[in-house]
Amino acid sequence: MAEREKLFWYSLLAGFIVILMMGFANPAMFAQSSGEGSYVIKIKSFGFVPMFMVANSGSTVTWINEAGAAQILIVEGAFGPQVIGPGASWSFKFNRPGVYEYRTTELAGILVVD
């Protein structure tokens, strides 16, 4: 296989992986507003839904624990650890633009506030 052909296939594979990681293959991985200025992120046993979200400054984000066990939610630069029981939720209003990682001990997602 020629070098140019290898480069093409490797580039195509890398692009496909990036698209999958960003969640384009599954629209549920992206944020969906639950009303003006409010968003919901579900904590599932397999990951956050969505894993990536863009929200406006001043928006409220609510995490709902559907994982079946208590979860400790952390968002660096926004708030400290919050214990969310099964079926419970936690909300926070993001007033400062920035990029925030939301995570539990096993899961992670990204929130961009503009």
Summary of the structure (lengths in Angstrom):
residues: 114
radius of gyration: 16.9
end to end distance: 45.5
largest distance: 56.4
contacts: 289
relative contact order: 0.18
helix: 20%
strand: 46%
